[in-house]
Amino acid sequence: MQEKTLVLLKQDILTYWTDLEAGDFEDKEFLKELNASIGYYNEYKRGQVAKAIEK
């Protein structure tokens, strides 16, 4: 499960990064999503459990 989650998070990060190259750096929600994906990836990589997202 962890390897599958890491692969999905990595795909999300790469997709966000590709979108960012052609996107708008002023879009704060977009940058929050990218930052969250990177944070979750790093937590999973270290073997920690991701926290629930509050909206």
C-alpha distance matrix in Angstrom:
0.0 3.8 5.5 5.1 6.2 8.6 10.0 10.6 12.2 14.2 15.4 16.5 18.3 20.0 21.1 22.5 24.2 25.8 27.0 28.3 30.5 32.3 32.0 33.7 33.1 34.8 32.1 30.7 28.0 26.7 26.7 25.0 22.1 21.9 22.2 19.5 17.0 18.0 17.9 14.3 13.4 15.5 14.2 10.6 12.2 14.3 11.6 13.0 11.9 13.1 16.3 17.5 19.6 23.3 25.5
3.8 0.0 3.8 5.4 5.0 6.1 8.6 9.9 10.4 12.1 14.2 15.2 16.3 18.2 19.8 20.9 22.2 24.2 25.5 26.5 28.6 30.7 30.4 31.9 31.0 32.8 30.4 28.8 26.5 25.0 24.5 22.9 20.3 19.7 19.6 17.2 14.7 15.2 14.9 11.6 10.2 11.9 10.8 7.1 8.4 10.6 8.3 10.1 9.7 11.0 14.7 16.5 18.5 22.3 24.7
5.5 3.8 0.0 3.8 5.4 5.1 6.2 8.7 9.9 10.5 12.3 14.3 15.3 16.4 18.3 19.9 20.9 22.5 24.3 25.4 27.1 29.3 29.4 31.3 30.6 32.8 30.4 29.3 27.1 25.2 24.7 23.7 20.9 19.7 20.1 18.2 15.2 15.3 15.9 13.0 10.7 12.6 12.6 9.0 9.0 11.9 10.6 13.0 13.1 14.0 17.7 19.4 21.0 24.8 26.9
5.1 5.4 3.8 0.0 3.8 5.5 5.2 6.3 8.7 9.9 10.7 12.5 14.3 15.5 16.6 18.5 20.0 21.2 22.6 24.2 26.1 27.9 27.9 29.9 29.6 31.7 29.0 28.1 25.6 23.6 23.8 22.8 19.6 18.8 19.8 17.7 14.5 15.5 16.4 13.2 11.4 14.2 14.2 10.6 11.5 14.7 13.2 14.8 14.0 14.1 17.5 18.6 19.8 23.6 25.3
6.2 5.0 5.4 3.8 0.0 3.8 5.4 5.1 6.1 8.5 9.8 10.5 12.2 14.2 15.2 16.4 18.2 19.9 21.0 22.2 24.5 26.3 25.9 27.6 27.0 28.8 26.2 25.0 22.4 20.7 20.7 19.4 16.3 15.8 16.5 14.1 11.2 12.4 13.0 9.6 8.3 11.4 11.1 7.9 9.7 12.7 11.4 12.1 11.0 10.6 13.9 15.0 16.2 19.9 21.7
8.6 6.1 5.1 5.5 3.8 0.0 3.8 5.5 5.1 6.0 8.5 9.8 10.4 12.1 14.1 15.2 16.2 18.2 19.8 20.7 22.6 24.8 24.7 26.4 25.6 27.7 25.5 24.3 22.3 20.2 19.7 18.8 16.0 14.7 15.1 13.5 10.2 10.4 11.5 8.8 6.2 9.0 9.8 6.8 7.2 10.8 10.5 11.9 11.9 11.5 15.0 16.7 17.6 21.3 23.2
10.0 8.6 6.2 5.2 5.4 3.8 0.0 3.8 5.5 5.1 6.2 8.7 9.9 10.5 12.2 14.2 15.2 16.4 18.3 19.7 21.3 23.3 23.6 25.8 25.4 27.8 25.5 24.9 22.8 20.3 20.2 19.9 16.8 15.3 16.5 15.3 11.6 12.2 14.1 11.7 9.0 12.1 13.4 10.6 10.6 14.3 14.2 15.7 15.4 14.8 18.1 19.4 19.8 23.5 24.8
10.6 9.9 8.7 6.3 5.1 5.5 3.8 0.0 3.8 5.4 5.1 6.3 8.7 9.9 10.5 12.3 14.2 15.3 16.5 18.2 20.2 21.8 21.7 23.7 23.7 25.7 23.1 22.5 20.0 17.7 18.2 17.6 14.2 13.3 15.1 13.4 9.8 11.5 13.4 10.8 9.1 12.8 13.7 11.3 12.4 15.9 15.5 16.1 15.1 13.7 16.5 17.1 17.2 20.7 21.7
12.2 10.4 9.9 8.7 6.1 5.1 5.5 3.8 0.0 3.8 5.4 5.0 6.2 8.6 9.8 10.5 12.2 14.2 15.2 16.2 18.5 20.5 20.0 21.6 21.1 23.1 20.6 19.7 17.5 15.3 15.2 14.5 11.4 10.2 11.5 9.9 6.3 7.7 9.7 7.5 5.8 9.6 10.9 9.3 10.4 13.7 13.9 14.1 13.4 11.5 14.3 15.2 15.0 18.5 19.7
14.2 12.1 10.5 9.9 8.5 6.0 5.1 5.4 3.8 0.0 3.8 5.4 5.1 6.2 8.5 9.9 10.4 12.2 14.1 15.0 16.7 19.0 19.1 21.1 20.5 23.1 21.1 20.6 18.9 16.1 15.7 15.8 13.0 10.8 12.2 11.8 8.1 8.1 11.0 9.8 7.0 10.0 12.4 10.9 10.7 14.3 15.2 16.1 16.1 14.5 17.5 18.8 18.4 21.8 22.8
15.4 14.2 12.3 10.7 9.8 8.5 6.2 5.1 5.4 3.8 0.0 3.8 5.4 5.1 6.0 8.5 9.8 10.5 12.2 14.0 15.5 17.3 17.6 20.1 20.2 22.7 20.4 20.5 18.5 15.5 15.9 16.4 13.1 11.3 13.8 13.4 9.7 10.7 13.8 12.5 10.3 13.6 15.7 14.1 14.3 18.0 18.6 19.2 18.7 16.9 19.5 20.1 19.4 22.6 23.1
16.5 15.2 14.3 12.5 10.5 9.8 8.7 6.3 5.0 5.4 3.8 0.0 3.8 5.5 5.1 6.1 8.5 9.9 10.5 12.0 14.4 15.9 15.5 17.5 17.5 19.7 17.1 17.0 14.8 12.0 12.6 12.9 9.5 8.1 10.9 10.4 6.9 8.9 11.9 10.8 9.7 13.1 14.9 14.0 14.9 18.2 18.8 18.7 17.8 15.3 17.3 17.6 16.3 19.3 19.6
18.3 16.3 15.3 14.3 12.2 10.4 9.9 8.7 6.2 5.1 5.4 3.8 0.0 3.8 5.4 5.1 6.0 8.6 9.8 10.2 12.4 14.7 14.3 16.1 15.5 18.0 16.1 15.8 14.4 11.4 10.9 11.7 9.0 6.3 8.7 9.3 6.1 6.5 10.1 10.2 8.7 11.4 13.9 13.7 13.9 17.0 18.3 18.3 18.1 15.6 17.7 18.5 17.2 20.1 20.4
20.0 18.2 16.4 15.5 14.2 12.1 10.5 9.9 8.6 6.2 5.1 5.5 3.8 0.0 3.8 5.5 5.0 6.1 8.5 9.6 10.7 13.0 13.7 16.1 16.0 19.0 17.4 17.8 16.7 13.3 13.1 14.7 12.1 9.3 12.0 13.0 9.9 9.9 13.7 13.8 11.7 14.2 17.1 16.5 16.1 19.5 20.9 21.4 21.3 19.1 21.4 22.2 20.8 23.7 23.8
21.1 19.8 18.3 16.6 15.2 14.1 12.2 10.5 9.8 8.5 6.0 5.1 5.4 3.8 0.0 3.8 5.4 5.2 6.2 8.5 10.1 11.4 11.7 14.5 15.1 17.8 15.7 16.6 15.1 11.5 12.5 14.1 11.2 9.3 12.7 13.5 10.6 11.8 15.3 15.1 13.8 16.7 19.2 18.5 18.8 22.1 23.2 23.3 22.7 20.1 21.9 22.1 20.3 22.9 22.5
22.5 20.9 19.9 18.5 16.4 15.2 14.2 12.3 10.5 9.9 8.5 6.1 5.1 5.5 3.8 0.0 3.8 5.5 5.0 6.0 8.7 10.2 9.5 11.6 11.8 14.3 12.2 12.9 11.6 8.0 8.7 10.6 8.2 6.1 9.7 11.0 9.0 10.2 13.5 14.0 13.4 15.9 18.3 18.4 18.9 21.8 23.1 22.7 22.1 19.1 20.5 20.6 18.4 20.6 20.0
24.2 22.2 20.9 20.0 18.2 16.2 15.2 14.2 12.2 10.4 9.8 8.5 6.0 5.0 5.4 3.8 0.0 3.8 5.4 4.9 6.4 9.1 9.3 11.5 11.2 14.4 13.3 14.2 13.8 10.2 9.7 12.3 10.7 7.6 10.5 12.7 10.8 10.6 14.2 15.4 14.1 16.0 19.0 19.3 19.1 21.9 23.8 23.7 23.7 21.0 22.6 23.2 21.1 23.4 23.0
25.8 24.2 22.5 21.2 19.9 18.2 16.4 15.3 14.2 12.2 10.5 9.9 8.6 6.1 5.2 5.5 3.8 0.0 3.8 5.4 5.4 7.1 8.6 11.7 12.5 15.8 14.6 16.3 15.9 12.1 12.5 15.3 13.4 10.9 14.1 16.1 13.9 14.1 17.8 18.5 17.1 19.3 22.2 22.1 21.9 25.0 26.7 26.8 26.6 24.0 25.6 26.0 23.8 26.1 25.4
27.0 25.5 24.3 22.6 21.0 19.8 18.3 16.5 15.2 14.1 12.2 10.5 9.8 8.5 6.2 5.0 5.4 3.8 0.0 3.8 5.5 5.5 5.7 8.9 10.4 13.2 11.6 13.7 13.1 9.4 10.8 13.7 11.9 10.2 13.7 15.5 13.9 14.9 18.2 19.0 18.3 20.7 23.2 23.3 23.6 26.6 28.1 27.7 27.1 24.1 25.3 25.1 22.5 24.4 23.2
28.3 26.5 25.4 24.2 22.2 20.7 19.7 18.2 16.2 15.0 14.0 12.0 10.2 9.6 8.5 6.0 4.9 5.4 3.8 0.0 3.8 5.3 4.5 6.7 7.2 10.4 9.6 11.6 11.9 8.3 8.5 12.0 11.2 9.1 12.0 14.6 13.6 13.9 17.1 18.6 18.1 19.9 22.6 23.3 23.4 26.0 27.9 27.3 27.0 24.0 24.9 25.0 22.4 24.0 22.8
30.5 28.6 27.1 26.1 24.5 22.6 21.3 20.2 18.5 16.7 15.5 14.4 12.4 10.7 10.1 8.7 6.4 5.4 5.5 3.8 0.0 3.8 5.6 8.2 8.9 12.5 12.6 14.8 15.6 12.1 12.0 15.6 14.9 12.4 15.1 17.9 16.7 16.4 19.8 21.4 20.4 22.0 25.0 25.6 25.2 28.0 30.0 29.9 29.8 27.0 28.2 28.5 26.0 27.7 26.7
32.3 30.7 29.3 27.9 26.3 24.8 23.3 21.8 20.5 19.0 17.3 15.9 14.7 13.0 11.4 10.2 9.1 7.1 5.5 5.3 3.8 0.0 3.8 7.1 9.4 12.3 12.2 15.1 15.7 12.4 13.3 16.9 16.1 14.3 17.3 19.8 18.7 19.1 22.4 23.7 23.0 24.9 27.7 28.2 28.1 31.0 32.8 32.4 32.0 29.0 30.0 29.9 27.1 28.5 27.0
32.0 30.4 29.4 27.9 25.9 24.7 23.6 21.7 20.0 19.1 17.6 15.5 14.3 13.7 11.7 9.5 9.3 8.6 5.7 4.5 5.6 3.8 0.0 3.7 6.6 8.9 8.4 11.6 12.3 9.3 10.5 14.0 13.6 12.5 15.4 17.7 17.3 18.0 20.9 22.4 22.2 24.1 26.6 27.3 27.7 30.3 32.0 31.2 30.6 27.3 27.9 27.5 24.5 25.6 23.8
33.7 31.9 31.3 29.9 27.6 26.4 25.8 23.7 21.6 21.1 20.1 17.5 16.1 16.1 14.5 11.6 11.5 11.7 8.9 6.7 8.2 7.1 3.7 0.0 3.8 5.4 5.8 9.2 10.8 8.7 9.5 12.9 13.5 12.8 15.0 17.6 17.9 18.6 21.0 22.8 23.1 24.7 27.0 28.2 28.7 30.9 32.8 31.7 31.0 27.6 27.8 27.3 24.1 24.7 22.8
33.1 31.0 30.6 29.6 27.0 25.6 25.4 23.7 21.1 20.5 20.2 17.5 15.5 16.0 15.1 11.8 11.2 12.5 10.4 7.2 8.9 9.4 6.6 3.8 0.0 3.8 5.5 7.6 10.1 8.4 7.6 11.2 12.6 11.5 12.9 15.9 16.7 16.7 18.9 21.2 21.6 22.6 25.0 26.6 27.0 28.9 30.9 29.7 29.4 26.1 26.1 26.1 22.9 23.5 22.0
34.8 32.8 32.8 31.7 28.8 27.7 27.8 25.7 23.1 23.1 22.7 19.7 18.0 19.0 17.8 14.3 14.4 15.8 13.2 10.4 12.5 12.3 8.9 5.4 3.8 0.0 3.8 5.9 9.0 8.7 8.4 11.2 13.2 13.1 14.1 16.7 18.2 18.7 20.2 22.5 23.5 24.5 26.4 28.3 29.0 30.7 32.6 31.0 30.3 26.9 26.4 26.0 22.5 22.5 20.6
32.1 30.4 30.4 29.0 26.2 25.5 25.5 23.1 20.6 21.1 20.4 17.1 16.1 17.4 15.7 12.2 13.3 14.6 11.6 9.6 12.6 12.2 8.4 5.8 5.5 3.8 0.0 3.8 5.7 5.5 6.5 8.9 10.3 11.0 12.5 14.5 15.8 17.0 18.6 20.4 21.6 23.0 24.6 26.2 27.4 29.2 30.7 29.0 28.0 24.4 23.8 23.1 19.6 19.6 17.5
30.7 28.8 29.3 28.1 25.0 24.3 24.9 22.5 19.7 20.6 20.5 17.0 15.8 17.8 16.6 12.9 14.2 16.3 13.7 11.6 14.8 15.1 11.6 9.2 7.6 5.9 3.8 0.0 3.8 5.4 5.1 6.1 8.7 9.9 10.4 12.1 14.2 15.3 16.2 18.2 19.9 21.0 22.2 24.2 25.5 26.9 28.4 26.4 25.4 21.8 20.9 20.3 16.8 16.7 14.8
28.0 26.5 27.1 25.6 22.4 22.3 22.8 20.0 17.5 18.9 18.5 14.8 14.4 16.7 15.1 11.6 13.8 15.9 13.1 11.9 15.6 15.7 12.3 10.8 10.1 9.0 5.7 3.8 0.0 3.8 5.4 5.0 6.3 8.7 9.8 10.4 12.3 14.3 15.1 16.4 18.3 20.0 20.9 22.4 24.1 25.8 26.8 24.7 23.3 19.6 18.7 17.6 14.0 14.1 12.0
26.7 25.0 25.2 23.6 20.7 20.2 20.3 17.7 15.3 16.1 15.5 12.0 11.4 13.3 11.5 8.0 10.2 12.1 9.4 8.3 12.1 12.4 9.3 8.7 8.4 8.7 5.5 5.4 3.8 0.0 3.8 5.4 5.2 6.3 8.7 9.9 10.8 12.6 14.3 15.5 16.7 18.6 20.1 21.3 22.6 24.7 25.9 24.3 23.1 19.5 19.4 18.7 15.5 16.3 14.8
26.7 24.5 24.7 23.8 20.7 19.7 20.2 18.2 15.2 15.7 15.9 12.6 10.9 13.1 12.5 8.7 9.7 12.5 10.8 8.5 12.0 13.3 10.5 9.5 7.6 8.4 6.5 5.1 5.4 3.8 0.0 3.8 5.4 5.0 6.0 8.5 9.8 10.6 12.1 14.2 15.3 16.5 18.3 20.0 20.9 22.7 24.3 22.7 22.1 18.7 18.6 18.6 15.6 16.6 15.6
25.0 22.9 23.7 22.8 19.4 18.8 19.9 17.6 14.5 15.8 16.4 12.9 11.7 14.7 14.1 10.6 12.3 15.3 13.7 12.0 15.6 16.9 14.0 12.9 11.2 11.2 8.9 6.1 5.0 5.4 3.8 0.0 3.8 5.5 5.1 6.0 8.5 9.9 10.3 12.1 14.1 15.3 16.2 18.1 19.7 21.1 22.3 20.3 19.3 15.8 15.2 15.0 11.9 12.8 12.2
22.1 20.3 20.9 19.6 16.3 16.0 16.8 14.2 11.4 13.0 13.1 9.5 9.0 12.1 11.2 8.2 10.7 13.4 11.9 11.2 14.9 16.1 13.6 13.5 12.6 13.2 10.3 8.7 6.3 5.2 5.4 3.8 0.0 3.8 5.4 5.1 6.1 8.6 9.8 10.5 12.2 14.2 15.2 16.4 18.1 20.0 20.9 19.2 17.9 14.4 14.4 14.0 11.1 12.8 12.3
21.9 19.7 19.7 18.8 15.8 14.7 15.3 13.3 10.2 10.8 11.3 8.1 6.3 9.3 9.3 6.1 7.6 10.9 10.2 9.1 12.4 14.3 12.5 12.8 11.5 13.1 11.0 9.9 8.7 6.3 5.0 5.5 3.8 0.0 3.8 5.5 5.2 6.3 8.6 10.0 10.6 12.5 14.4 15.5 16.5 18.6 20.1 18.9 18.3 15.1 15.9 16.3 13.9 16.0 15.9
22.2 19.6 20.1 19.8 16.5 15.1 16.5 15.1 11.5 12.2 13.8 10.9 8.7 12.0 12.7 9.7 10.5 14.1 13.7 12.0 15.1 17.3 15.4 15.0 12.9 14.1 12.5 10.4 9.8 8.7 6.0 5.1 5.4 3.8 0.0 3.8 5.5 5.2 6.1 8.6 9.9 10.6 12.3 14.3 15.2 16.7 18.4 16.9 16.7 13.6 14.1 15.0 12.9 14.9 15.4
19.5 17.2 18.2 17.7 14.1 13.5 15.3 13.4 9.9 11.8 13.4 10.4 9.3 13.0 13.5 11.0 12.7 16.1 15.5 14.6 17.9 19.8 17.7 17.6 15.9 16.7 14.5 12.1 10.4 9.9 8.5 6.0 5.1 5.5 3.8 0.0 3.8 5.4 5.0 6.1 8.5 9.8 10.4 12.2 14.0 15.4 16.4 14.5 13.6 10.2 10.6 11.3 9.4 11.9 12.9
17.0 14.7 15.2 14.5 11.2 10.2 11.6 9.8 6.3 8.1 9.7 6.9 6.1 9.9 10.6 9.0 10.8 13.9 13.9 13.6 16.7 18.7 17.3 17.9 16.7 18.2 15.8 14.2 12.3 10.8 9.8 8.5 6.1 5.2 5.5 3.8 0.0 3.8 5.4 5.2 6.1 8.6 9.9 10.6 12.1 14.3 15.3 14.1 13.4 10.4 11.9 12.8 11.5 14.5 15.4
18.0 15.2 15.3 15.5 12.4 10.4 12.2 11.5 7.7 8.1 10.7 8.9 6.5 9.9 11.8 10.2 10.6 14.1 14.9 13.9 16.4 19.1 18.0 18.6 16.7 18.7 17.0 15.3 14.3 12.6 10.6 9.9 8.6 6.3 5.2 5.4 3.8 0.0 3.8 5.5 5.1 6.2 8.7 10.0 10.4 12.4 14.3 13.6 13.8 11.4 13.3 15.0 14.1 17.0 18.2
17.9 14.9 15.9 16.4 13.0 11.5 14.1 13.4 9.7 11.0 13.8 11.9 10.1 13.7 15.3 13.5 14.2 17.8 18.2 17.1 19.8 22.4 20.9 21.0 18.9 20.2 18.6 16.2 15.1 14.3 12.1 10.3 9.8 8.6 6.1 5.0 5.4 3.8 0.0 3.8 5.4 5.2 6.2 8.7 9.8 10.8 12.4 10.9 11.2 8.8 10.3 12.6 12.1 14.9 16.7
14.3 11.6 13.0 13.2 9.6 8.8 11.7 10.8 7.5 9.8 12.5 10.8 10.2 13.8 15.1 14.0 15.4 18.5 19.0 18.6 21.4 23.7 22.4 22.8 21.2 22.5 20.4 18.2 16.4 15.5 14.2 12.1 10.5 10.0 8.6 6.1 5.2 5.5 3.8 0.0 3.8 5.4 5.0 6.1 8.4 9.9 10.4 9.0 8.5 5.9 8.3 10.5 10.7 14.1 16.3
13.4 10.2 10.7 11.4 8.3 6.2 9.0 9.1 5.8 7.0 10.3 9.7 8.7 11.7 13.8 13.4 14.1 17.1 18.3 18.1 20.4 23.0 22.2 23.1 21.6 23.5 21.6 19.9 18.3 16.7 15.3 14.1 12.2 10.6 9.9 8.5 6.1 5.1 5.4 3.8 0.0 3.8 5.5 5.2 6.0 8.7 9.8 9.8 10.2 8.8 11.8 14.1 14.3 17.8 19.7
15.5 11.9 12.6 14.2 11.4 9.0 12.1 12.8 9.6 10.0 13.6 13.1 11.4 14.2 16.7 15.9 16.0 19.3 20.7 19.9 22.0 24.9 24.1 24.7 22.6 24.5 23.0 21.0 20.0 18.6 16.5 15.3 14.2 12.5 10.6 9.8 8.6 6.2 5.2 5.4 3.8 0.0 3.8 5.5 5.0 6.3 8.6 8.6 10.3 9.6 12.3 15.3 15.8 19.0 21.3
14.2 10.8 12.6 14.2 11.1 9.8 13.4 13.7 10.9 12.4 15.7 14.9 13.9 17.1 19.2 18.3 19.0 22.2 23.2 22.6 25.0 27.7 26.6 27.0 25.0 26.4 24.6 22.2 20.9 20.1 18.3 16.2 15.2 14.4 12.3 10.4 9.9 8.7 6.2 5.0 5.5 3.8 0.0 3.8 5.4 5.2 6.3 5.1 6.7 6.5 9.4 12.7 14.0 17.2 19.9
10.6 7.1 9.0 10.6 7.9 6.8 10.6 11.3 9.3 10.9 14.1 14.0 13.7 16.5 18.5 18.4 19.3 22.1 23.3 23.3 25.6 28.2 27.3 28.2 26.6 28.3 26.2 24.2 22.4 21.3 20.0 18.1 16.4 15.5 14.3 12.2 10.6 10.0 8.7 6.1 5.2 5.5 3.8 0.0 3.8 5.3 4.8 5.3 6.3 6.9 10.6 13.5 15.1 18.7 21.3
12.2 8.4 9.0 11.5 9.7 7.2 10.6 12.4 10.4 10.7 14.3 14.9 13.9 16.1 18.8 18.9 19.1 21.9 23.6 23.4 25.2 28.1 27.7 28.7 27.0 29.0 27.4 25.5 24.1 22.6 20.9 19.7 18.1 16.5 15.2 14.0 12.1 10.4 9.8 8.4 6.0 5.0 5.4 3.8 0.0 3.8 5.4 7.5 9.7 10.5 14.0 17.1 18.4 21.9 24.4
14.3 10.6 11.9 14.7 12.7 10.8 14.3 15.9 13.7 14.3 18.0 18.2 17.0 19.5 22.1 21.8 21.9 25.0 26.6 26.0 28.0 31.0 30.3 30.9 28.9 30.7 29.2 26.9 25.8 24.7 22.7 21.1 20.0 18.6 16.7 15.4 14.3 12.4 10.8 9.9 8.7 6.3 5.2 5.3 3.8 0.0 3.8 5.7 9.0 10.7 13.7 17.2 19.0 22.2 25.1
11.6 8.3 10.6 13.2 11.4 10.5 14.2 15.5 13.9 15.2 18.6 18.8 18.3 20.9 23.2 23.1 23.8 26.7 28.1 27.9 30.0 32.8 32.0 32.8 30.9 32.6 30.7 28.4 26.8 25.9 24.3 22.3 20.9 20.1 18.4 16.4 15.3 14.3 12.4 10.4 9.8 8.6 6.3 4.8 5.4 3.8 0.0 3.8 6.7 9.3 12.5 15.8 18.2 21.5 24.6
13.0 10.1 13.0 14.8 12.1 11.9 15.7 16.1 14.1 16.1 19.2 18.7 18.3 21.4 23.3 22.7 23.7 26.8 27.7 27.3 29.9 32.4 31.2 31.7 29.7 31.0 29.0 26.4 24.7 24.3 22.7 20.3 19.2 18.9 16.9 14.5 14.1 13.6 10.9 9.0 9.8 8.6 5.1 5.3 7.5 5.7 3.8 0.0 3.8 6.5 9.1 12.6 15.1 18.2 21.5
11.9 9.7 13.1 14.0 11.0 11.9 15.4 15.1 13.4 16.1 18.7 17.8 18.1 21.3 22.7 22.1 23.7 26.6 27.1 27.0 29.8 32.0 30.6 31.0 29.4 30.3 28.0 25.4 23.3 23.1 22.1 19.3 17.9 18.3 16.7 13.6 13.4 13.8 11.2 8.5 10.2 10.3 6.7 6.3 9.7 9.0 6.7 3.8 0.0 3.8 6.4 9.5 12.3 15.5 18.8
13.1 11.0 14.0 14.1 10.6 11.5 14.8 13.7 11.5 14.5 16.9 15.3 15.6 19.1 20.1 19.1 21.0 24.0 24.1 24.0 27.0 29.0 27.3 27.6 26.1 26.9 24.4 21.8 19.6 19.5 18.7 15.8 14.4 15.1 13.6 10.2 10.4 11.4 8.8 5.9 8.8 9.6 6.5 6.9 10.5 10.7 9.3 6.5 3.8 0.0 3.8 6.7 8.9 12.3 15.4
16.3 14.7 17.7 17.5 13.9 15.0 18.1 16.5 14.3 17.5 19.5 17.3 17.7 21.4 21.9 20.5 22.6 25.6 25.3 24.9 28.2 30.0 27.9 27.8 26.1 26.4 23.8 20.9 18.7 19.4 18.6 15.2 14.4 15.9 14.1 10.6 11.9 13.3 10.3 8.3 11.8 12.3 9.4 10.6 14.0 13.7 12.5 9.1 6.4 3.8 0.0 3.8 6.4 9.2 12.6
17.5 16.5 19.4 18.6 15.0 16.7 19.4 17.1 15.2 18.8 20.1 17.6 18.5 22.2 22.1 20.6 23.2 26.0 25.1 25.0 28.5 29.9 27.5 27.3 26.1 26.0 23.1 20.3 17.6 18.7 18.6 15.0 14.0 16.3 15.0 11.3 12.8 15.0 12.6 10.5 14.1 15.3 12.7 13.5 17.1 17.2 15.8 12.6 9.5 6.7 3.8 0.0 3.8 6.5 9.8
19.6 18.5 21.0 19.8 16.2 17.6 19.8 17.2 15.0 18.4 19.4 16.3 17.2 20.8 20.3 18.4 21.1 23.8 22.5 22.4 26.0 27.1 24.5 24.1 22.9 22.5 19.6 16.8 14.0 15.5 15.6 11.9 11.1 13.9 12.9 9.4 11.5 14.1 12.1 10.7 14.3 15.8 14.0 15.1 18.4 19.0 18.2 15.1 12.3 8.9 6.4 3.8 0.0 3.8 6.5
23.3 22.3 24.8 23.6 19.9 21.3 23.5 20.7 18.5 21.8 22.6 19.3 20.1 23.7 22.9 20.6 23.4 26.1 24.4 24.0 27.7 28.5 25.6 24.7 23.5 22.5 19.6 16.7 14.1 16.3 16.6 12.8 12.8 16.0 14.9 11.9 14.5 17.0 14.9 14.1 17.8 19.0 17.2 18.7 21.9 22.2 21.5 18.2 15.5 12.3 9.2 6.5 3.8 0.0 3.8
25.5 24.7 26.9 25.3 21.7 23.2 24.8 21.7 19.7 22.8 23.1 19.6 20.4 23.8 22.5 20.0 23.0 25.4 23.2 22.8 26.7 27.0 23.8 22.8 22.0 20.6 17.5 14.8 12.0 14.8 15.6 12.2 12.3 15.9 15.4 12.9 15.4 18.2 16.7 16.3 19.7 21.3 19.9 21.3 24.4 25.1 24.6 21.5 18.8 15.4 12.6 9.8 6.5 3.8 0.0
